[in-house]
Amino acid sequence: MIVRNRYRLGRVALSLFAILTGVAAGVLVGRQSILGQTISRLDEYSGQLLQRDEEISSEVLSTLAQANAARTTPCSEVDIALLRKLTFSARFLKDVGRVGANSILCSASVGELKPARLMANPDFTFPTGSLLYRNYPVNSAANERAEVIVRQSAEVVISPDTFAEFPQSPIQYFAGSIDRAKGVIHSREQGPFVVPPGILGTAKVARVQNTLYRARCSQQYSVCVVARIPVAAMWQTHRRLLRIYVATGALAGVSCAVALLLGSPKSRSQTSQLKRAIMLGKLSVAYQPIVELGNQHIVGVEALARWTDEDGESIRPETIVALAEAEGFVSEITRFVVSRALEELGPIFAIKSDFRVNINLAPSDLADPRLLLLLDEKLHEASISASHITFELTERATSERDVAVSAIRRLRERGHQVFIDDFGTGYSNLAYLNELNVNGIKINRSFIATIGTDSVTASIVPQILAVARALGLSVVVQGIERAEQASYFAEENPNMLGQGWYFGLPISARTLMYLCAEKSE
């Protein structure tokens, strides 16, 4: 009996030791894996930040050079027209102006300043002699501030949202002009950032106290970027993954054989859940009304993917697309939206010959032959005209010019309309927009929010509308939330189209059919 009890105790002790060993191994492997992933992410992210900062620097220097090379009389009508042309052609600039006697004399957004605005002392002077003003009041908006750079007789205002798509919490970033003597980055968004000693000189991720840093500096311009993440935030962000490693280690400790047979527990990450949802048909489509501003009749909708994950959380459309793009299966979502929209909106198409559904295309969709095959099949099955379907491309999707131009041509030849979505925030300038040969543009909501104010973005809206008229483009105004916004654009052109919470939130196909029937009565 004593021997048997000792044997049992030995087995219990061995089992406990195996479990503890498995847990310890899970913690060790998990921490190393999470650290490796974070280092790779910091390295890639800092590279993307530096590329954007160099693009901004290149545009700033080019614009300043063009403005300073002009032989026009400062602040004359011809000169201000040049400044406006430079402003609208730029991707990252909100305004271009003239300076003299340490004062701003005029700018593209407000014309001539009377009296001229006296400028304070600069925050930093570049080796080239250019002056940097951080958080400086812009010319036409009392409450808006931005980064201003002055060189000789010209000044440029850098858009405050040049890095709008870059935040990746909990990673923090600092990007801007570098004062190497003081070890300070004059960040455009977070303010002056003191660079920890030694990190600018290393080409890898460095740990200083309880924070991981990855710094990169340009070889061409006086700019640097720093991406950083507190170690505690790294573990907090990946706590779920670490638990999975620990659980896997514990399972292996209990029974190596069972662990080998069953493998690691399946991850319930959002990406895995989304893949399962697509496979099982658990996504849905909601439709946000698009109205004609003159009479506010619904003339179309934008189709938006909807998904509730396995934890019961409703996931936003942009998050769905970001998850799918990261893993390379976003085209599956596009094909799903196309199929579902044609199925659900068929009755509306049958009674409203001019009704359109707008479907968003990701960059990878432009080179996906399966999309065109699916369109041919679904349109033929439902006897629906291609004119009922309008495709929306973000400006990012058109960055590869040859691919975008070719894809747009094919879609238009088939009878579809093509719009540039979120116009004014990305790559498209006047010449590029003309080359793309699209049917219309959707004005980004950030410009609409300033209607009725003195903001710089508000002053750009008439220029965008003028360009649309000159190129014969249709316009959809996104993000309309107030009556005065709708009235502003309706007065400009009653046939202009609008979209936003003021006209309605995304709704189901059944509710849409009810609204369309109600409006037509």
Residue pairs with C-beta under 8 A, 6 or more apart in sequence:
15 254
18 253
18 254
19 250
19 253
19 254
20 253
21 253
22 249
22 250
22 251
22 252
22 253
22 254
23 246
23 249
23 250
23 253
24 249
25 249
25 252
25 253
26 245
26 246
26 247
26 248
26 249
26 250
26 252
27 242
27 245
27 246
27 249
29 245
29 249
30 241
30 242
30 244
30 245
30 246
30 249
31 235
31 242
33 241
33 245
34 234
34 235
34 238
34 241
34 242
35 234
37 238
38 212
38 229
38 234
38 238
39 205
39 212
39 214
41 168
41 171
42 171
42 205
42 212
42 213
42 214
42 227
42 228
42 229
43 204
43 205
43 214
45 166
45 168
45 171
45 173
45 214
45 227
46 173
46 214
46 215
46 216
46 225
46 226
46 227
47 216
48 166
49 163
49 166
49 173
49 175
49 216
49 225
49 227
50 175
50 216
50 217
50 218
50 223
50 224
50 225
52 162
52 163
52 166
52 175
53 175
53 176
53 218
53 221
53 223
53 225
54 218
54 220
54 221
54 223
55 91
55 92
56 92
56 158
56 162
57 218
57 220
57 221
57 222
57 223
58 220
58 221
59 90
59 91
59 92
59 93
60 92
60 93
60 149
60 156
60 158
61 221
63 86
63 90
63 93
63 96
63 154
63 156
64 130
64 149
64 151
64 152
64 154
64 156
66 86
67 82
67 83
67 86
67 96
67 98
67 153
67 154
67 156
68 151
68 152
68 153
68 154
70 79
70 82
72 78
72 79
72 82
73 79
74 98
74 100
74 105
74 106
74 153
75 98
75 105
75 106
75 112
79 98
79 106
80 106
80 108
80 111
80 112
83 96
83 97
83 98
83 106
83 107
83 108
84 96
84 108
84 463
86 93
86 96
86 108
87 93
87 94
87 95
87 96
87 108
87 109
87 460
88 429
88 430
88 460
88 463
88 467
89 429
89 430
89 431
90 96
90 429
91 426
91 427
91 429
92 158
92 159
92 162
93 156
93 157
93 158
93 159
94 109
94 138
94 146
94 157
94 158
94 159
94 160
94 456
94 457
94 460
95 107
95 108
95 109
95 138
95 139
95 140
95 156
95 157
95 456
96 107
96 108
96 154
96 155
96 156
96 157
97 104
97 105
97 106
97 107
97 108
97 139
97 154
97 155
97 156
97 157
98 104
98 105
98 106
98 107
98 153
98 154
98 155
99 105
99 119
99 150
99 153
99 154
99 155
100 116
100 153
101 116
102 118
102 119
103 116
103 117
103 118
103 119
104 113
104 116
104 117
104 119
104 139
104 155
105 112
105 113
105 116
106 112
106 113
107 113
107 139
107 140
107 155
107 157
109 138
109 139
109 140
109 456
109 459
109 460
110 139
110 140
110 459
113 139
117 139
119 133
119 150
120 133
120 136
122 131
122 132
122 133
122 150
123 132
123 133
123 134
123 186
123 192
124 131
124 132
124 134
124 177
124 179
124 186
125 131
125 132
126 132
126 177
126 222
127 222
128 151
128 222
129 151
130 149
130 150
130 151
131 149
131 150
131 151
132 147
132 148
132 149
132 177
132 186
133 147
133 148
133 149
133 150
134 147
134 186
134 188
134 191
134 192
135 145
135 146
135 147
135 191
136 145
136 146
136 147
136 148
137 144
137 145
138 144
138 145
138 146
138 148
138 157
138 456
139 157
139 456
140 454
140 455
140 456
140 459
141 453
141 454
141 455
141 456
142 454
144 160
144 455
144 456
145 160
146 157
146 158
146 159
146 160
147 157
147 158
147 160
147 176
147 188
148 155
148 156
148 157
148 158
149 155
149 156
149 158
157 456
158 188
160 188
160 189
161 425
161 446
162 188
163 173
163 175
163 188
163 189
164 425
166 173
167 173
170 229
170 230
170 233
170 234
170 236
170 237
171 227
171 228
171 229
172 190
172 227
172 228
172 229
173 225
173 226
173 227
173 228
174 185
174 187
174 190
174 193
174 225
174 226
174 228
175 185
175 187
175 188
175 189
175 223
175 224
175 225
175 226
176 185
176 186
176 187
176 188
176 223
176 224
177 185
177 186
177 222
177 223
178 184
178 185
178 186
178 195
178 217
178 222
178 223
178 224
179 185
179 186
180 200
183 194
183 195
183 197
183 200
184 192
184 193
184 194
184 195
185 192
185 193
185 195
185 224
185 225
185 226
186 192
187 193
193 226
195 215
195 224
195 226
196 206
196 208
196 213
198 206
198 208
199 206
199 208
199 213
199 215
199 226
200 215
200 217
200 224
202 215
204 214
205 212
205 213
205 214
206 212
206 213
206 214
206 215
207 213
207 231
210 230
210 231
210 232
211 228
211 229
211 230
211 231
212 228
212 229
212 231
212 234
213 226
213 227
213 228
214 226
214 227
214 228
215 224
215 225
215 226
215 227
216 224
216 225
217 223
217 224
217 225
218 224
235 242
244 264
244 265
244 267
247 265
248 259
248 264
248 265
251 258
251 259
251 262
251 265
252 259
266 272
268 310
270 309
270 315
270 323
271 323
271 326
271 327
273 309
273 310
274 307
274 309
274 315
274 320
274 323
274 324
275 327
275 329
276 282
277 283
277 307
277 309
278 329
278 332
278 333
278 336
282 307
282 308
283 305
283 306
283 307
283 333
283 336
283 340
284 305
284 306
284 307
284 340
285 303
285 304
285 305
285 306
285 337
285 340
285 341
285 344
285 509
286 303
286 304
286 306
286 506
286 507
286 508
287 301
287 302
287 303
287 304
287 341
287 345
287 357
287 506
287 507
287 508
287 509
287 512
288 301
288 302
288 304
288 499
288 504
288 505
288 506
288 507
289 298
289 300
289 301
289 499
289 503
289 504
289 507
289 512
289 515
290 298
290 299
290 300
290 301
290 302
290 356
290 358
290 476
290 497
290 498
290 499
290 503
291 297
291 298
291 299
291 497
291 498
291 499
291 503
292 299
292 494
292 495
292 496
292 497
292 498
293 477
293 486
293 489
293 490
293 493
293 494
293 495
293 496
293 497
293 498
294 490
294 494
294 495
294 496
295 494
296 486
296 503
297 519
298 512
298 515
298 516
298 519
299 354
299 355
299 356
299 497
300 355
300 356
300 357
300 358
300 390
300 497
301 345
301 356
301 357
301 358
301 512
302 357
302 358
302 359
302 360
302 392
302 499
302 506
303 337
303 340
303 341
303 357
303 358
303 359
303 360
304 317
304 506
305 317
305 320
305 321
305 333
305 336
305 337
306 314
306 317
306 506
307 314
307 315
307 320
308 314
308 315
309 315
320 333
321 330
321 333
321 360
321 362
324 330
324 332
324 333
324 362
325 362
325 364
328 364
330 362
330 364
330 365
331 362
331 364
331 365
331 368
331 370
331 371
334 359
334 360
334 361
334 362
334 365
334 368
334 371
335 370
335 371
335 374
337 359
337 360
338 359
338 371
338 374
338 375
338 378
338 389
339 374
339 378
341 357
341 359
341 389
342 378
342 379
342 382
342 384
342 389
343 382
344 509
345 355
345 357
345 388
345 509
345 512
346 382
346 384
347 513
348 355
348 512
348 513
348 516
349 355
349 382
349 384
349 385
349 388
352 516
352 520
353 385
355 388
355 516
356 387
356 388
356 389
356 390
356 417
357 388
357 389
357 390
358 390
358 391
358 392
358 419
359 389
359 390
359 391
359 392
360 391
360 392
360 394
360 421
361 371
361 391
361 392
361 393
361 397
362 397
363 396
363 397
363 399
363 400
365 371
365 397
366 393
366 397
366 400
366 403
366 404
366 407
367 403
367 407
372 410
372 414
375 386
375 389
375 414
378 384
379 385
379 386
379 389
385 415
386 414
386 415
386 416
387 415
387 416
387 417
389 416
390 416
390 417
390 418
390 419
390 439
391 411
391 416
391 417
391 418
391 419
392 418
392 419
392 420
392 421
392 442
393 404
393 408
393 418
393 419
393 420
393 421
393 438
394 420
394 421
394 422
394 426
395 420
395 421
395 422
395 423
395 425
395 426
395 427
395 428
396 426
396 427
397 404
398 404
398 420
398 427
398 428
398 432
398 436
399 426
399 427
401 432
401 435
404 436
405 435
405 436
405 437
408 418
408 436
408 437
408 438
409 437
411 418
412 418
412 437
412 439
417 439
417 440
417 474
418 438
418 439
419 438
419 439
419 440
419 441
419 442
419 474
419 476
420 428
420 433
420 436
420 438
420 440
420 441
420 442
421 442
422 442
422 444
422 445
422 478
423 441
423 442
423 443
423 444
423 464
424 443
424 444
424 446
424 447
424 460
424 464
425 444
425 446
428 436
430 467
433 441
433 467
433 471
433 473
434 471
438 473
439 473
439 474
440 468
440 473
440 474
440 475
440 476
441 464
441 468
441 473
441 474
441 475
441 476
442 475
442 476
442 477
442 478
442 499
443 461
443 464
443 475
443 476
443 477
443 478
444 478
444 479
445 478
445 479
445 500
446 457
446 479
447 457
447 458
447 460
447 461
447 464
448 461
448 477
448 478
448 479
448 480
448 481
448 485
448 500
449 457
449 479
449 481
450 456
450 457
450 458
450 461
451 458
451 461
451 484
451 485
451 488
452 458
452 484
452 485
452 488
465 475
465 492
465 493
467 473
468 474
468 475
474 497
475 493
475 496
475 497
476 496
476 497
476 498
476 499
477 485
477 489
477 496
477 497
477 498
477 499
477 500
478 499
478 500
479 499
479 500
480 486
480 489
480 498
480 499
480 500
480 501
480 502
480 503
481 500
481 501
481 502
482 502
483 502
485 500
485 502
486 498
486 502
486 503
489 496
489 498
490 496
490 498
504 515
507 515
